[in-house]
Amino acid sequence: MTIGIAAAGSGGHVYPALAVAEELVDRGISRDRFVFFGGDRMEASVVPEAGFPFVAVDIHGIRRSISFDNVRLPMKIRSARTVIADAIEANGIAVMVVFGGYVAGPAALAAKRSKIPLIVHEANAVPGIANRLIAGRADTVYTAFAPAQKKLRTATTIGSPLRSSFEKFDRITMRESARERLGVTTPGPVLVVVGGSLGAAALNDIAASLALADGRSYTIVHVCGPTHGDRFTEESRDVPGWIVKGFEDDMPMLYAAADLVLARGGAMTIAELHATQTPAVIVPLPAGGGYQTLNAADAVGLGGMVAIDQNHTEEIMATVDRLITDADGLTAMSAALVDAPHLEAARIVADRALEVLDG
């Protein structure tokens, strides 16, 4: 029997899906017994690179502006549902696990049309439209963050599935080699700035301001996003202690090098920071009903992270400068993030998928 997995659009959907698939591979299910469904964004390259079969469907989310694409969307959903239903039959898919994004709706409809069990995982504290619509059709619903249960009342909160490399994370043993790999040559604290897989313009500007400030006593590792790499590489060329990278896929290594992280509040970022007990200043994306603020709410409440509105640039910079030099304060923030739920999430979803298959 084969397992269907649907995830699209962002790392917050795609990487948890891959984490569950890898967990099932570790339990003896071969990679060719999976079929991933998605669109033409990052999943179209990341999933095949991980060695899993991938079926691309022509589907997108609702356009925020007035667009003829929205008129055609119902037709595209029906077409995508048919493509996925045909793949379910052709590959003997016995369960569908949906992680959100614009492919979620067609995948859920196809699963129900094919009369196979449906498992849904919602990554964000404010559920996406697709997952809200399909949750009532699902046999099992999981959420990464408890606030999502206000919209998904039958859900169980388990955290966000993380890759197995996070279970092996040990900052003490990894720190020296991580800093060496990143090119950190100066003793002292390290601030890591990361705005997600595509970068974040607001964080990039703040990172540049911090790097160019007089009297800075710490190194900045600035992951600016692949489309911004040329600009910030040039700007940082003659600035000591400002290391620019367009993209970094070894996130445990990046966190191991950090004393403090400045980041957005995406679901995966919060889960990874919590799991690695990495203190952070979170600058939530001001969109989507404040979902990034809610993603970080638990960790902020515990005292392990600080959340600041992106319009308060001076406060963000002052907070970073204050925290990065407060070793005792950073130690306390890290200790506050013990017992992250996310390290068990991949196993929980994998257990449920196998239980459904065996049933």
C-alpha distance (Angstrom), angle and dihedral (degrees) to the residues before:
residue distance angle dihedral
M1 . . .
T2 3.78 . .
I3 3.81 131.5 .
G4 3.79 120.8 -136.4
I5 3.80 119.0 -149.4
A6 3.80 124.6 -172.5
A7 3.80 121.0 -165.6
A8 3.78 131.5 142.9
G9 3.75 149.2 162.1
S10 3.80 107.7 27.3
G11 3.77 143.3 29.0
G12 3.79 89.1 -107.9
H13 3.80 88.2 69.4
V14 3.80 102.9 28.5
Y15 3.81 101.6 46.8
P16 3.84 95.8 50.6
A17 3.80 87.5 50.4
L18 3.80 90.6 52.2
A19 3.81 90.3 46.4
V20 3.82 91.0 56.9
A21 3.81 91.9 45.1
E22 3.81 91.0 50.8
E23 3.81 90.0 49.2
L24 3.80 89.4 54.4
V25 3.80 90.9 46.7
D26 3.81 88.2 54.5
R27 3.80 86.8 55.8
G28 3.77 92.5 56.7
I29 3.81 105.9 -89.7
S30 3.79 109.1 133.2
R31 3.78 120.3 -127.2
D32 3.78 92.2 -116.3
R33 3.82 89.2 63.8
F34 3.81 90.4 71.2
V35 3.77 130.9 77.2
F36 3.79 117.5 -165.6
F37 3.80 120.1 -158.4
G38 3.80 124.3 -158.1
G39 3.78 146.2 120.1
D40 3.77 134.8 -99.7
R41 3.81 101.1 -68.9
M42 3.79 128.1 90.5
E43 3.81 93.5 -44.8
A44 3.81 90.0 65.7
S45 3.81 90.1 67.4
V46 3.81 105.0 23.2
V47 3.81 96.8 53.7
P48 3.84 97.6 49.7
E49 3.81 89.5 44.2
A50 3.81 87.3 57.3
G51 3.81 89.0 55.7
F52 3.80 100.6 -107.7
P53 3.83 126.7 130.0
F54 3.79 110.9 -106.0
V55 3.80 132.2 -160.3
A56 3.81 115.5 -164.6
V57 3.79 118.3 -150.5
D58 3.80 127.6 -167.0
I59 3.77 101.7 -116.3
H60 3.80 138.7 122.1
G61 3.78 138.7 179.4
I62 3.79 127.7 -99.1
R63 3.80 110.8 -67.3
R64 3.80 111.1 -122.4
S65 3.80 92.3 -144.3
I66 3.80 126.9 57.1
S67 3.78 105.2 -76.8
F68 3.78 139.1 160.1
D69 3.82 85.5 -133.5
N70 3.81 88.0 75.0
V71 3.80 90.5 56.7
R72 3.79 90.2 53.5
L73 3.82 94.7 43.2
P74 3.85 97.4 93.4
M75 3.80 89.4 53.6
K76 3.81 90.6 48.9
I77 3.81 91.0 49.6
R78 3.81 91.1 52.8
S79 3.79 91.0 47.2
A80 3.81 92.4 48.4
R81 3.80 90.7 47.4
T82 3.80 89.4 54.6
V83 3.81 92.5 49.2
I84 3.79 91.3 50.4
A85 3.83 93.8 43.9
D86 3.81 89.7 52.0
A87 3.81 89.8 50.3
I88 3.81 90.4 49.3
E89 3.80 90.4 55.8
A90 3.81 95.5 40.8
N91 3.81 94.5 49.7
G92 3.78 100.0 36.4
I93 3.80 92.8 -118.8
A94 3.81 108.5 -173.2
V95 3.82 101.9 -177.7
M96 3.81 134.8 21.9
V97 3.81 120.6 -146.3
V98 3.82 113.2 -166.3
F99 3.81 123.6 -163.1
G100 3.78 101.1 178.7
G101 3.76 138.8 -101.9
Y102 3.78 128.4 110.2
V103 3.82 92.4 -51.3
A104 3.81 92.3 60.9
G105 3.80 96.9 85.0
P106 3.81 98.0 49.9
A107 3.82 91.2 42.7
A108 3.80 92.2 52.4
L109 3.80 92.6 46.0
A110 3.80 90.5 49.2
A111 3.81 91.5 49.0
K112 3.78 91.9 52.3
R113 3.81 92.1 43.9
S114 3.82 87.8 52.7
K115 3.82 91.7 44.5
I116 3.79 95.9 -125.5
P117 3.83 125.1 137.5
L118 3.79 118.0 -88.8
I119 3.83 125.3 -147.6
V120 3.82 119.1 -172.4
H121 3.81 128.8 -164.6
E122 3.80 120.1 -170.0
A123 3.81 114.2 -156.8
N124 3.79 101.5 -167.8
A125 3.79 134.3 64.4
V126 3.82 88.7 -124.4
P127 3.82 106.5 50.2
G128 3.78 119.1 -127.1
I129 3.79 119.7 -113.1
A130 3.80 93.6 -107.8
N131 3.79 95.3 52.8
R132 3.81 91.8 45.3
L133 3.80 89.7 55.2
I134 3.80 96.6 46.4
A135 3.81 100.6 39.2
G136 3.78 92.1 87.8
R137 3.80 89.7 57.8
A138 3.81 94.1 50.2
D139 3.78 127.1 102.0
T140 3.81 90.9 -149.6
V141 3.81 130.9 17.3
Y142 3.81 125.1 -166.9
T143 3.79 130.5 -177.0
A144 3.79 131.5 -161.5
F145 3.81 94.8 -146.5
A146 3.80 129.3 35.7
P147 3.85 97.7 -127.9
A148 3.81 88.6 68.1
Q149 3.79 88.8 70.6
K150 3.80 89.2 73.7
K151 3.82 86.6 73.1
L152 3.81 98.3 26.6
R153 3.79 101.0 47.1
T154 3.81 96.8 174.2
A155 3.80 93.1 52.3
T156 3.79 130.0 111.9
T157 3.81 118.1 -142.7
I158 3.81 111.3 -130.4
G159 3.81 105.6 151.5
S160 3.79 127.9 -110.9
P161 3.83 119.6 -54.6
L162 3.80 110.7 -111.4
R163 3.79 131.7 -165.4
S164 3.80 116.3 -95.4
S165 3.82 91.0 -109.9
F166 3.80 88.1 75.7
E167 3.80 91.3 60.9
K168 3.81 88.8 60.2
F169 3.79 93.6 48.9
D170 3.80 114.8 133.1
R171 3.79 114.6 164.6
I172 3.81 94.7 -165.7
T173 3.80 95.5 55.9
M174 3.83 95.3 36.2
R175 3.80 101.4 42.7
E176 3.81 100.7 85.0
S177 3.80 96.3 46.5
A178 3.81 91.3 42.0
R179 3.78 92.4 54.7
E180 3.78 91.5 45.2
R181 3.81 91.3 52.3
L182 3.80 91.6 49.5
G183 3.77 91.9 50.1
V184 3.80 98.0 -111.2
T185 3.80 105.3 158.5
T186 3.80 102.5 160.4
P187 3.82 122.6 83.6
G188 3.76 116.8 -122.1
P189 3.79 138.9 61.4
V190 3.81 123.5 -23.2
L191 3.79 125.2 -145.2
V192 3.80 115.4 -160.3
V193 3.81 116.2 -157.9
V194 3.80 115.6 -165.3
G195 3.79 129.2 165.4
G196 3.80 101.3 -172.9
S197 3.79 129.1 -88.1
L198 3.82 93.5 -46.4
G199 3.80 98.5 36.2
A200 3.81 127.7 -120.3
A201 3.80 121.9 -106.0
A202 3.81 94.4 -149.1
L203 3.80 92.8 52.4
N204 3.79 91.7 44.5
D205 3.79 90.8 56.4
I206 3.81 91.7 47.6
A207 3.81 91.0 48.5
A208 3.80 90.2 52.5
S209 3.79 91.6 49.3
L210 3.80 91.2 50.1
A211 3.79 91.6 47.4
L212 3.80 93.5 51.1
A213 3.81 95.7 44.2
D214 3.80 118.1 116.0
G215 3.78 116.9 -106.0
R216 3.79 98.6 16.8
S217 3.80 108.8 168.1
Y218 3.79 101.2 -172.1
T219 3.80 140.1 65.6
I220 3.80 119.9 -108.1
V221 3.80 119.6 -148.8
H222 3.79 102.1 -165.7
V223 3.82 118.4 -165.7
C224 3.79 97.7 -169.8
G225 3.82 102.9 173.8
P226 3.82 127.9 -96.4
T227 3.80 95.9 -88.5
H228 3.82 92.5 53.3
G229 3.79 98.6 44.7
D230 3.82 98.9 99.8
R231 3.79 94.1 50.4
F232 3.79 97.7 49.6
T233 3.80 94.6 38.0
E234 3.79 87.5 59.1
E235 3.82 94.1 44.1
S236 3.81 92.4 49.5
R237 3.79 96.3 45.5
D238 3.80 96.5 103.3
V239 3.81 98.8 26.2
P240 3.82 113.3 102.1
G241 3.79 115.9 -133.5
W242 3.81 96.2 16.6
I243 3.80 108.7 115.1
V244 3.80 115.2 -176.3
K245 3.80 125.7 -161.4
G246 3.78 125.2 175.8
F247 3.81 94.0 -150.4
E248 3.79 139.3 -4.7
D249 3.79 123.5 -166.8
D250 3.82 97.7 179.7
M251 3.78 96.7 80.1
P252 3.83 97.1 167.5
M253 3.80 88.3 57.5
L254 3.80 90.7 49.2
Y255 3.81 93.1 50.6
A256 3.82 91.5 45.5
A257 3.80 89.3 59.9
A258 3.80 93.5 49.7
D259 3.78 131.5 93.0
L260 3.81 88.9 -179.9
V261 3.81 134.2 7.4
L262 3.80 128.3 -149.1
A263 3.80 108.5 -158.4
R264 3.79 150.3 141.1
G265 3.79 119.1 -95.1
G266 3.80 100.2 -110.8
A267 3.79 115.8 152.0
M268 3.79 95.9 -111.1
T269 3.79 93.4 44.8
I270 3.81 92.5 52.7
A271 3.80 92.1 45.3
E272 3.81 92.7 49.1
L273 3.80 93.8 46.1
H274 3.81 90.8 48.4
A275 3.81 93.4 47.1
T276 3.82 92.3 50.0
Q277 3.82 93.0 41.7
T278 3.80 90.5 -125.4
P279 3.83 116.0 164.1
A280 3.78 111.9 -127.8
V281 3.76 147.4 -177.9
I282 3.80 105.6 -141.0
V283 3.80 121.4 -155.1
P284 3.82 103.4 -169.8
L285 3.78 120.2 -144.8
P286 3.83 104.8 -108.5
A287 3.80 95.4 -126.9
G288 3.79 145.0 79.2
G289 3.79 98.4 50.9
G290 3.79 92.3 -56.4
Y291 3.80 93.4 -63.1
Q292 3.81 94.1 153.6
T293 3.79 91.3 53.9
L294 3.80 88.7 52.7
N295 3.81 91.8 45.4
A296 3.79 88.3 60.9
A297 3.82 96.9 37.9
D298 3.80 97.4 97.2
A299 3.81 94.3 47.9
V300 3.80 90.8 45.0
G301 3.80 90.1 50.2
L302 3.79 90.3 52.0
G303 3.80 90.1 53.3
G304 3.80 97.4 -114.8
M305 3.80 97.0 110.1
V306 3.79 139.4 30.2
A307 3.82 121.8 -144.6
I308 3.82 120.9 -154.3
D309 3.82 130.4 176.1
Q310 3.81 111.8 -107.8
N311 3.81 91.2 -126.0
H312 3.81 89.6 65.4
T313 3.80 95.1 75.0
E314 3.79 96.7 156.6
E315 3.81 91.2 50.7
I316 3.81 90.9 50.0
M317 3.80 92.2 50.9
A318 3.81 93.5 44.8
T319 3.81 91.3 49.0
V320 3.79 92.3 50.0
D321 3.83 91.6 48.6
R322 3.81 90.8 48.6
L323 3.79 97.6 46.7
I324 3.80 99.4 40.8
T325 3.81 91.5 62.0
D326 3.81 95.7 43.0
A327 3.80 103.2 87.4
D328 3.81 94.4 174.8
G329 3.79 91.2 48.4
L330 3.81 92.1 50.8
T331 3.80 90.6 49.4
A332 3.80 89.8 53.4
M333 3.81 91.7 48.1
S334 3.80 90.6 51.3
A335 3.80 92.6 48.9
A336 3.82 89.6 51.9
L337 3.80 90.1 63.4
V338 3.79 96.6 60.8
D339 3.82 119.5 130.3
A340 3.80 99.0 31.8
P341 3.82 110.3 -172.0
H342 3.81 93.3 -144.8
L343 3.81 97.3 81.6
E344 3.83 91.0 69.1
A345 3.80 97.6 43.0
A346 3.81 98.5 88.8
R347 3.79 90.6 51.6
I348 3.81 92.1 48.9
V349 3.80 93.6 52.6
A350 3.81 91.4 43.3
D351 3.81 90.7 50.1
R352 3.80 90.4 52.5
A353 3.80 93.3 47.6
L354 3.81 91.2 51.8
E355 3.79 91.2 44.9
V356 3.80 90.3 54.3
L357 3.81 91.3 46.7
D358 3.81 92.3 49.9
G359 3.81 90.7 46.8
